[in-house]
Amino acid sequence: MKRIEAIIKPFKLDDAKEALQAVGIEGLTVSEVKGFGRQKGHTELYRGAEYVVDFLPKLKLEIVVADDLVEKVTVALLESCHTGRIGDGKIFILPVDEAVRIRTGETGDSALSSA
């Protein structure tokens, strides 16, 4: 099993959700986060004063999938979240040792699928 974390632009959430559903993903966790990469923020004017916005609003998607779905999910996220501009985000793929469904006690891949 793998945990896929994707940091994306907020307006791409619906596109990402539809693409994930198309490849069979039934659940995901979404968190509002702030951060910066090469963008290093930007400056804004507020009441005549210029100030730097260091951390930009982003969304973090977290999905745990069986190993055989990793490539499909990664491609779905790449295609649905790509704008071609700086700040499109990143995808991280991490190993997951175990998953347990609290309601039934199921473990492993069977804890991931809906039942």
C-alpha positions, 0 to 999 in steps of 0.5 A: 500500500502507498499513501499519495499526498498531492499539494495542489492549487485550490481551484483544481480540487473538483478536477482532481476529485473527478479524475480520481473517481474515474480511476476508482478512488472512492475516498480521499482526505482534503486539508487546507494548507499554506506554503511556498516553493519556487513562487516564494509568495508575492506582494499585494497592496492593501490600503495603499501599503505593499506587503509580502504574502509568503505562504500561498493557500494550497490544498493537500490531498491524501489517498491511500491505495493498493500498490497496483493503483499508484500509477493510475492515481498519479497520472490522474492527478498529473493530468487534472491538476496541471496548468503549466504555471509555477505553483501547480504543486507536487505529488509525494508517494510514501509507503504504508505499512498497515491499514485497519478499518476501525468499524470491522477490524479489516486490515491491509488492502481490504481495509481500503475498499468500500464495504 
